[in-house]
Amino acid sequence: MVPFGLDDTFRGGRLLPLKKRLLFAWCALTLLHGADPARAQFTDAHNYDNTPVGVNQLELGYAFMHANASIDTSLVIRGASLDLNQGSIDYTRYFGLFHRLTWVEAAVPVAGLGGSLSGINIEGSAAGAGDSRYAVAMLLIGGPALSAAQFDNYRPRTTAGVSLTVTAPTGRYNADKILNLGSDRWSFKPEIALSHPFGPEEKWQLDAYANAYFYTDNTSYHGREILRQQPLAGLEGHISYSFNDRLWVSLDSRYSFGGTTFVDGADQSNLQQNVIFGSEMNMSIDSRHSLLFEFAKAVVHQNSPAVVGFAVKYDYTWGQGDK
């Protein structure tokens, strides 16, 4: 058995025979990270709902993901069996800007990752901080910035919003190690969103999102190679039903495509297509406390991770808003 943490060295520019066998495992697992598990999880339904300004939200989350492929969308590994356990803390602040609802968000994950690669008898695990994530968003249509008092008379309506999410390479990464929780590169995800309530008493809501990931290069891939990835585009659809003011459920779907990778300029011919289905349930305990349960599974995964996983999130909200 060979540990994931084994260092790899070059001699005279060539790998020793044992190292050649390990190189496949390195390619399989080196880019796993915990900032955004699988990058296959959805943007939450109702993410662009209007909210009173002056409100703060602290979210504590736990996610589990199992994959027979790399959790990083750069790499797909056949024969891999990987489990990711991730905890996260997320802070969001809502405020008004140009009379529109605006919010900023910051999240830091801590993850534990373990697994094996069949045929090579490699097992191991890693734990530590993942890549941190930062976002800014605004409702451009249908989302006026309202105080808590004004929000009492607000009726949900069609909204359109935009956001930009940045993932920073702050996670644990060692170019000489096979298994890493950081990705050693930046990513940028712009997104546009449309939310439309409909039906009797507007209990139904349709959320449609379009987004794309743009990546900087990982210049220490395999220690000395350069990994480059083309943009990975995605389309999402969420349809939800609110049973009352405290409970809604949704059915979710995501289609992503693109993301071809290049290693030292060599095309890896791994254009991705991925279809994921899932479900969410949001339950408000009271005005300050709520729980969110999520499940997702990839049903089509061409050159992209075949993943299944779930998440549980607890939200604590405070702040009376600006009156």
C-alpha positions as CSV (number, residue, x, y, z in Angstrom):
1,M,0.0,0.0,0.0
2,V,1.3,3.4,-1.0
3,P,0.2,6.5,1.0
4,F,-1.4,9.4,-0.9
5,G,1.1,11.8,0.7
6,L,4.1,10.2,-1.0
7,D,6.5,12.7,-2.5
8,D,7.4,12.3,-6.1
9,T,10.9,13.2,-7.4
10,F,12.5,13.2,-10.9
11,R,15.9,11.8,-11.7
12,G,17.6,13.0,-14.8
13,G,14.2,14.3,-16.1
14,R,12.8,10.7,-16.1
15,L,10.6,8.9,-13.5
16,L,11.7,5.7,-11.9
17,P,9.5,2.7,-12.8
18,L,7.6,2.8,-9.5
19,K,7.0,6.5,-10.0
20,K,5.5,5.8,-13.4
21,R,2.9,3.7,-11.8
22,L,2.2,6.4,-9.2
23,L,1.9,9.1,-11.8
24,F,-1.5,7.9,-12.9
25,A,-2.7,8.1,-9.3
26,W,-1.3,11.6,-9.0
27,C,-3.1,12.7,-12.1
28,A,-6.2,11.1,-10.7
29,L,-6.3,12.8,-7.3
30,T,-4.0,15.9,-7.1
31,L,-6.7,18.5,-7.7
32,L,-9.4,17.4,-5.3
33,H,-10.4,20.3,-3.2
34,G,-13.1,21.3,-0.7
35,A,-14.1,24.9,-1.5
36,D,-17.0,23.9,-3.7
37,P,-17.5,20.1,-3.6
38,A,-17.6,18.8,-7.2
39,R,-18.6,22.3,-8.4
40,A,-21.7,20.3,-9.1
41,Q,-23.9,21.5,-6.3
42,F,-26.5,24.0,-7.4
43,T,-26.9,27.6,-6.6
44,D,-29.8,27.3,-4.1
45,A,-33.3,27.8,-5.2
46,H,-34.7,31.2,-3.9
47,N,-31.2,32.5,-3.7
48,Y,-32.3,35.7,-5.4
49,D,-35.4,36.4,-3.3
50,N,-35.7,39.9,-1.9
51,T,-34.7,40.4,1.7
52,P,-34.8,43.4,4.1
53,V,-31.6,45.5,4.1
54,G,-29.5,45.5,7.3
55,V,-29.9,41.7,7.7
56,N,-27.0,39.4,8.5
57,Q,-26.9,35.7,8.1
58,L,-24.5,33.1,9.5
59,E,-24.6,29.7,7.9
60,L,-23.0,26.5,9.2
61,G,-23.0,23.6,6.8
62,Y,-22.0,20.0,6.5
63,A,-21.7,18.2,3.1
64,F,-20.9,14.6,2.1
65,M,-19.9,13.7,-1.4
66,H,-19.0,10.3,-2.9
67,A,-17.5,10.1,-6.4
68,N,-15.9,7.5,-8.6
69,A,-14.1,10.3,-10.3
70,S,-12.2,13.4,-9.3
71,I,-14.2,15.9,-7.3
72,D,-12.5,18.7,-9.2
73,T,-14.1,19.1,-12.6
74,S,-10.7,19.4,-14.2
75,L,-10.1,15.6,-13.9
76,V,-12.1,12.5,-14.3
77,I,-10.7,9.3,-12.9
78,R,-12.1,5.8,-13.6
79,G,-11.7,3.4,-10.8
80,A,-11.5,6.0,-8.1
81,S,-13.7,5.8,-5.0
82,L,-13.5,9.0,-3.0
83,D,-15.4,10.4,0.0
84,L,-15.5,14.1,1.0
85,N,-16.7,15.3,4.3
86,Q,-16.8,19.1,4.5
87,G,-17.8,21.6,7.1
88,S,-18.2,25.2,6.2
89,I,-19.0,28.6,7.7
90,D,-20.6,31.3,5.6
91,Y,-21.5,34.9,6.4
92,T,-23.8,37.1,4.3
93,R,-24.7,40.8,4.7
94,Y,-27.7,42.4,2.9
95,F,-27.7,46.1,2.2
96,G,-29.0,48.7,-0.3
97,L,-26.9,50.0,-3.2
98,F,-28.4,52.4,-5.8
99,H,-31.8,51.5,-4.2
100,R,-31.4,47.9,-5.1
101,L,-30.9,44.9,-2.7
102,T,-27.3,44.0,-2.7
103,W,-25.4,41.4,-0.6
104,V,-21.8,40.2,0.0
105,E,-20.8,36.8,1.1
106,A,-17.7,35.0,2.4
107,A,-17.3,31.3,3.1
108,V,-14.5,29.1,4.5
109,P,-14.6,25.3,4.3
110,V,-12.8,22.7,6.3
111,A,-12.7,19.2,4.7
112,G,-11.6,15.7,5.2
113,L,-11.0,13.6,2.0
114,G,-10.2,9.9,1.7
115,G,-10.5,7.1,-0.8
116,S,-8.8,4.6,-3.0
117,L,-7.9,3.9,-6.6
118,S,-8.6,0.4,-7.8
119,G,-5.9,-1.6,-9.6
120,I,-3.1,0.3,-8.0
121,N,-3.8,-0.4,-4.3
122,I,-3.5,3.2,-3.2
123,E,-5.4,4.5,-0.2
124,G,-5.1,7.5,2.0
125,S,-6.7,10.6,3.3
126,A,-6.2,14.3,3.9
127,A,-7.8,17.0,6.1
128,G,-7.5,20.7,6.4
129,A,-8.8,24.0,5.0
130,G,-10.2,24.3,1.5
131,D,-10.3,27.2,-0.9
132,S,-12.3,30.2,0.4
133,R,-15.1,31.7,-1.5
134,Y,-16.3,35.3,-1.8
135,A,-19.4,36.7,-3.6
136,V,-21.2,39.9,-4.4
137,A,-24.8,40.0,-5.8
138,M,-27.5,42.5,-6.7
139,L,-31.2,42.4,-7.7
140,L,-31.5,44.5,-10.8
141,I,-35.2,44.1,-11.4
142,G,-38.0,43.5,-8.9
143,G,-35.7,43.8,-5.9
144,P,-36.0,47.3,-4.3
145,A,-33.9,47.8,-1.2
146,L,-36.5,47.8,1.6
147,S,-36.3,48.3,5.4
148,A,-37.8,45.8,7.7
149,A,-40.9,48.0,8.1
150,Q,-41.3,48.4,4.4
151,F,-40.8,44.7,3.8
152,D,-43.9,43.9,5.8
153,N,-46.0,45.0,2.8
154,Y,-43.8,43.5,0.1
155,R,-45.3,41.0,-2.2
156,P,-42.9,38.6,-4.1
157,R,-42.6,39.4,-7.8
158,T,-40.4,38.5,-10.7
159,T,-36.8,39.4,-10.0
160,A,-33.6,39.4,-12.1
161,G,-30.2,39.5,-10.5
162,V,-26.5,39.1,-11.1
163,S,-23.6,37.9,-9.0
164,L,-19.9,37.3,-9.1
165,T,-18.3,34.5,-7.0
166,V,-14.5,34.3,-6.6
167,T,-12.8,31.3,-5.2
168,A,-9.3,32.0,-3.8
169,P,-6.5,29.4,-3.6
170,T,-6.3,29.6,0.2
171,G,-6.7,25.9,0.8
172,R,-4.1,23.3,1.7
173,Y,-1.9,22.5,-1.4
174,N,1.4,20.9,-1.8
175,A,2.7,20.4,-5.3
176,D,4.8,17.4,-4.1
177,K,1.7,15.6,-2.7
178,I,-0.8,13.5,-4.5
179,L,-3.8,14.5,-2.5
180,N,-4.7,18.2,-1.9
181,L,-7.7,20.1,-0.6
182,G,-6.8,23.3,-2.4
183,S,-6.8,23.8,-6.1
184,D,-3.8,26.3,-6.4
185,R,-5.7,28.5,-8.8
186,W,-8.4,31.2,-8.8
187,S,-11.8,30.8,-10.3
188,F,-14.4,33.4,-11.2
189,K,-18.1,32.6,-11.6
190,P,-20.4,35.3,-13.0
191,E,-24.1,34.4,-12.9
192,I,-27.4,35.9,-14.1
193,A,-30.7,34.8,-12.5
194,L,-34.4,35.1,-13.1
195,S,-37.0,34.2,-10.4
196,H,-40.7,34.1,-11.1
197,P,-43.5,33.2,-8.6
198,F,-46.7,31.9,-10.1
199,G,-49.8,29.8,-9.5
200,P,-52.6,30.1,-6.9
201,E,-51.4,32.5,-4.1
202,E,-48.0,32.4,-6.0
203,K,-46.9,29.4,-4.0
204,W,-44.9,28.1,-6.9
205,Q,-41.6,29.6,-8.0
206,L,-39.4,29.1,-11.0
207,D,-35.7,30.0,-10.7
208,A,-33.4,29.9,-13.8
209,Y,-29.7,30.6,-13.6
210,A,-26.9,30.9,-16.2
211,N,-23.3,30.9,-15.1
212,A,-19.8,30.0,-16.1
213,Y,-16.5,29.2,-14.3
214,F,-13.4,30.9,-15.5
215,Y,-10.0,29.6,-14.2
216,T,-6.5,30.9,-13.8
217,D,-3.7,28.5,-14.5
218,N,-2.3,26.1,-11.9
219,T,1.4,26.5,-12.5
220,S,2.6,23.8,-10.1
221,Y,0.5,20.9,-11.4
222,H,2.4,17.7,-10.8
223,G,5.1,20.0,-9.3
224,R,6.3,21.6,-12.5
225,E,3.6,21.4,-15.2
226,I,1.0,24.0,-16.1
227,L,-2.7,23.1,-16.0
228,R,-5.0,25.3,-18.1
229,Q,-8.8,24.9,-18.3
230,Q,-11.3,26.5,-20.6
231,P,-14.5,28.0,-19.2
232,L,-17.1,25.6,-17.8
233,A,-20.6,26.9,-18.5
234,G,-23.8,25.9,-16.7
235,L,-27.6,26.3,-16.9
236,E,-29.8,25.6,-13.9
237,G,-33.5,25.2,-13.4
238,H,-35.3,25.1,-10.0
239,I,-39.0,24.7,-9.4
240,S,-40.3,25.1,-5.8
241,Y,-43.5,25.0,-3.9
242,S,-44.1,26.9,-0.6
243,F,-46.4,25.0,1.7
244,N,-46.5,28.0,4.0
245,D,-44.3,30.8,5.2
246,R,-42.0,28.4,6.9
247,L,-41.5,25.5,4.5
248,W,-40.7,25.1,0.8
249,V,-39.3,22.3,-1.3
250,S,-37.7,22.3,-4.8
251,L,-36.7,20.0,-7.6
252,D,-33.3,21.1,-9.1
253,S,-31.4,20.5,-12.3
254,R,-28.1,21.6,-13.8
255,Y,-26.5,21.1,-17.2
256,S,-22.8,22.0,-17.6
257,F,-20.6,21.8,-20.6
258,G,-17.1,22.8,-21.7
259,G,-14.1,22.9,-19.4
260,T,-11.5,21.2,-21.6
261,T,-8.1,21.0,-19.9
262,F,-4.6,21.5,-21.3
263,V,-1.4,20.3,-19.6
264,D,1.7,22.1,-20.8
265,G,-0.3,23.1,-23.8
266,A,-1.3,19.6,-24.7
267,D,-5.1,19.2,-25.3
268,Q,-6.5,16.5,-23.0
269,S,-9.6,16.1,-25.3
270,N,-11.9,16.0,-22.2
271,L,-14.8,18.3,-23.2
272,Q,-17.3,17.9,-20.4
273,Q,-21.1,17.4,-20.4
274,N,-22.8,16.9,-17.1
275,V,-26.5,16.6,-16.0
276,I,-27.3,16.7,-12.3
277,F,-30.7,16.4,-10.6
278,G,-31.4,17.1,-7.0
279,S,-33.9,18.4,-4.4
280,E,-33.9,20.9,-1.6
281,M,-36.1,21.5,1.5
282,N,-36.0,24.7,3.5
283,M,-37.6,24.8,6.9
284,S,-37.8,27.9,9.0
285,I,-37.9,27.1,12.7
286,D,-38.6,30.8,13.6
287,S,-37.7,34.2,12.3
288,R,-34.0,33.7,13.2
289,H,-33.3,30.0,12.7
290,S,-33.8,27.8,9.6
291,L,-32.6,24.5,8.2
292,L,-31.8,23.5,4.6
293,F,-31.5,20.0,3.3
294,E,-30.0,19.2,-0.2
295,F,-29.4,16.1,-2.3
296,A,-27.8,15.9,-5.7
297,K,-26.8,13.1,-8.1
298,A,-25.1,13.2,-11.5
299,V,-27.1,11.2,-14.1
300,V,-25.0,12.2,-17.1
301,H,-21.2,12.6,-16.6
302,Q,-19.2,12.7,-19.8
303,N,-15.6,13.6,-18.8
304,S,-17.0,15.0,-15.6
305,P,-17.5,13.7,-12.1
306,A,-20.1,11.0,-11.4
307,V,-21.1,12.2,-7.9
308,V,-23.8,11.8,-5.4
309,G,-24.1,13.7,-2.2
310,F,-26.1,15.6,0.4
311,A,-25.8,18.7,2.5
312,V,-27.3,20.0,5.7
313,K,-27.2,23.8,6.5
314,Y,-28.2,25.7,9.5
315,D,-28.9,29.5,9.1
316,Y,-29.0,32.1,11.9
317,T,-30.3,35.5,10.9
318,W,-30.1,38.7,12.9
319,G,-30.4,42.5,12.4
320,Q,-33.6,44.5,12.4
321,G,-32.8,46.3,9.1
322,D,-32.6,50.0,8.4
323,K,-35.8,51.7,9.4
